[in-house]
Each structure stands twice: as C-alpha cells, then as structure tokens.
Amino acid sequence: MTGASNTAMIRRGTAMSLALLVIFLAAWEWGPRCLGIPSFIIPPLSMVYTEFLRMLAVNALMFHTGITTAEVIAGFILGSLLGAFFGYMLGMSPTAEFALSPYILALQIAPKVAFAPLFILWMGFTVYPKILVAILIVFFPVMVNVLTAVRTVDPDLINLARAFKATRAQIFWKIEFPASMPPLFAGLRIGSTLAVVGVVVGELVGGNMGLGYLLAFGEGQANTPMVFVTILMLTVVGGIAYLAVILIEQRVLHYMPKRALSGF
C-alpha cells in the first residue's frame, strides 16, 4: 500500500469515526426523551455533562481518577512482567510447564472477585488489594500468549543455531525472544483493559478512593448521572492504557507491516 492511499484510508476512517461519534452523542441527548425513557434510567448527555462539572468541583473527580490510573499502571506493569517471566520459563521447560500448569490454571479459574475481600482482610483498605487483583487478571493472558509463542518457534531455527554452537542464552535472545514479541504485545493489549477491570473490582469491594468508590457511591445515592460519569472516566483510563500499548508496540515492532500494527 502506497503512502498516499494509506493516508487517504486514515482520513476516511477518521471521518467515519467522528461521524459515528456525533450520531451517538445526538442519540444519547435526544433519544431517551423521544422514547420516553426517564432520566433516572438513562440521563441525557447534557445532564451527564452537568454532573461531570459538579463532580470536578465537589467530589474531587480528578483525584479519584488519578488514584485509579496509578493502580491500573502498577497492576498492569507487575502483572505483565510476571506473566512474561512465567511464560518464558514454562515455554523453555516442558517439565516445569507440566508441573505448574494445573496450579496456574486453578488460579485463573478461581473468580477474581473472591480474592478481593481476602486481600482487603490481609492489607486493609489500601491501594495494595486493588493492585493485586489487577495483577491476577493481567497475569494469565500475557503468560499464555508468551508460552504459546515460545512453544511454536520453528524448531529448525533452533536446531540450526545449535549446529552453529549457539548457547541456550543466545538461542533465547536471538530466536525465541524476538519471535514472542508480537504475541506478547497481543497479550499486553488485552491486559491493559483487564487491569482497569481488576482495579475497579477491588475498589467496589472495599475502599474510599478511586473511581470504583465513586461508582459505588453514586449507586448508593441513586445518582444515575454520577454512575455514567464514572463509567466514562473508566473508559477513558482504559482507552489511554490501550493506546499507550499500541504506541509502544509500533516503536518496538517497527519492522512489521503497518496493517499488523493496527488499533485492533
């Protein structure tokens, strides 16, 4: 694809996206009124915007957003590092994979919501239980992607490297690690959104800070616009995290075709 056609495609896609956004916002503002839906069920956009301004002034919205963002970043980074580490270790050692896979799978199957109260009992109403829940949720998709990538490396390449007397470390850094980078970033994309889910679960279970706390507070007050504002802020946090992963991926995997590095 030439540069001109690629630029034209980006412009068309951007125009279509903006048009859909305008249609969505207009439907949100006037749709509920036309359909007779009460504002306490689906508040119009103008009411949500008014509530957003009120929360900025009264409820310290940006402070709670910053707390949630910090917890998401910490949980995502730690969960990704642990997932990548165990993925590489299990991928290079079939024995370790056979021995540890049942326990890792059991940890994944166990509902993460059930861990949040336990972490709060251990650590109190601090940021650490929220980060731990996020780590648990991010860990598995990153680990599985890396493990699968290491397992599917072309064995002929490894045999060729061994024929040239390459050490185990050289095989890892020259063959296995580069081959695992695209699946790793695919797992990071998933983990960047799941980290938000994990943090919110922890904040909903117990806490007095963060967007999850505001979400529970708005529910308790039957303040539907407040709930909508909180959901939108969580969407923004997750979107920024996802976009950051894409930008890093484009810098690291610059040698891959552009289409392979699209937003999805």
N, C-alpha and C positions, 0 to 999 in steps of 0.2 A: 504494500500500500504506500503510495507516494505521500509526501508531506502535505501537499495541498488537499488531497482527498481526506487525509486524516484530520486536518484542521476543519474541513467542511463538516465531517462527521461529528466532531466535538461540538461545533456550533449548533448543528441540528439537534443533537442530544440535549445540549444545554437549553435551547429554546423550548423543546418539548417538556423538559423537566420543569422549567419555570411556568409554562402554561398550565401544567397539571397542578402545580402548587397554587396558582391563582384560583383555579377551579375548585380545588379542595378547600381553600380558605373561604371562598364565597359560599360554598355549600355548607360549611361549618357555621358561618354567620347567619345565613338566612334559611338554611334547610330545616333546622328544628322548629323555627317559628312557622314556616309554611306547612309543616306536617303536624303542628300542634303538640310538639313534644315539650313538656315543662322544662324550665331552665334548671331545676334541681336534678334532672336526669342528664340532659346534655346542654350545658350552658353555651350560649353563643360566643363567638370568638371575642367580641368586644367585652363581654363580661369576664372572660378569662384574662384578657389583657389588663383590665382594671384591677383584677385580683393580683396579677403579677406585680403591678406597680405598688399595691398595698403591701404585699409580702416583702418587696425590696425595702420598704420603709419600716415595717413593723416586725416582721418575722425573721429578719436577718437572712434572707434567701441566699445571698451570695456566700455568706459564711458557711451555711449548711451545704451548699453546692461545693465549696472548696474542700470541706471535710470528706464528703463522698468521693470527690475526684482523687484526693490523696489516698484514700483507702483503695480505690479501684486501681490506681497506679501501682501501689505496693503489692496488692494481691495479684495483679496481672504479672508483674515482673518476677516475683518469687515463684508463683505457680508455673510460669513459663520456664524458668531456669530449672526447677525441679523436674518438670515434665520432660524437658530436653535431656537432662542428665540421665534420668532413668530410662528414657527411650534409647539413648545411645548405649548405655550399659547392658540393657536387656537385648538389644539388637546384636551386640557383639558377643554375647554369651548365651547360647541356647539353654545351657543348664540353669543359669540364673533366671531366664525367662520362664522356664518350666516350673521352677521352684516358687517364684514370686507372683506369677500371673494370677493365680487364684485369689491371693490376698488383695492385690491391686484391683481386681475385678469386683471383689466383695466390697471394697471401699467405694468404688464407683456406683455399685448398685444401691448401697445404703442411701436413703434420701438425705440430701444436704441440709434440709430444714431441720432434721432431727439432731444434727450436730450443733446448730446454733445455740440452743438453750444450754447444751453441755459446755460449750466454750464460754458462755456467759457465766455459768456457775464457777468455772475454773478461774476466769480472768476478770470477772466483774463487767460493769457497763463501760468498757473502754473501747478503743478502736481495734484492739487485737482480735477479738472474736470475729468481727466483720472481715478482717483481712484473712483470717484462717479459712473462713467459709469460701471466700473468693479463691484462695489458693487451691482448695479441694476441687472446686468446679473447673478451674482453668487447667489443672494438672493433667487430667485424663486425655482430653482431645490432643493436647500438644504431645504427650507421651506416645499415644497410639500413632499419630502421624509420623513422628520421628522413627519409632520402632518399625513401622511398615516400610519406610523409605530405606532404612539400613538393611532390612531383610531382602529387599527387592533390587539391591545393587547387582549389576551384571557380574556374575562370578568369573566370567572370562577376564574381565579387567583386573580382578583381584589376583587370579592365577598368573596373569601376565606380570603384574607388579611383583609377585613373589618370585617369578622366574628371573627378574632383574635384581633379586636380593633386597627388595624393599622391606623395611621393618614394619612391625604392626602399627606403630605410631604414624609412619609415613603412609601406609595404606589408609589409615583413618583420615588424616588431614588432606591427602591428595585425591582420594576417591570417595570414601563413604561420607565425609562431612559435606563436600560440595554437592553430592547427589541428594543429600537430605534437606538442603536449604529450601527448595520450593515447597515440599510437604510441610516443613517446619513453619514457614510463613502462612501456609493454609491453616495450620493449627492455631497460629497466633491470631489470625483474623477471627476465628471462632472464639478463642479465649478472650479477646478484647471486649466482646459483647457479653460473654458469660460472666466476666469479672463484675460487671455492673449488677447482674442478677444476684451474684453471691453477696455482694456488699449490701444490697437492698434487703435481702433475706435476713442478714444479720441485724440490720438497723430496725427492721419491722419487729423482730422477736424481742429486742430489748436495746434501748439506747435513748439518749436525749439530744443527739446531734445527728446531722446528716439529712439527706433528702428522704430516706426511708422513715425517719422520725416525723418529718413534716407530712409525709403521706399518711401515716397512722393518725397524726394529729388532725389532719383535715377530714379523715374518715370519721373520727370520733366526734367532730363538730358538725358533721353532715354538711361540710362545705365542699360541694362538688367542684366549683371553680378552683379551689386550692388544690384539690386532688389532680385536676387537669394540669395546672401549672407545674406541679411536682413531677408528673409523668413526662411533660415536655422537657423539663430540665434534665431528667434522667436520660431521655432520648438524646439530648444534646451531648451529654457526657459520654454516652456510649458511641455516638457518631464521631466525636472527636477522637476517641481512642481507636476506633476502627480506621479512621482516616490517617492517623499517625502511623499505624502499622503498614498501611498501603504505601505511604511516602517512604518509610524506611525500606520496605521491600523493593521499591523502584530504585532506590540508591544501591542496595546490596546486589539485587539481581538485574543490574542494568544490561547485562549481556543477553537477557531473554527477550523474545518478541514482545512488542508493546501490548498486543492483544492478550497475551498471557498474564499481563500485569494490570488488567482492567480492575475496576472497582468491585467486581464480583468474581 
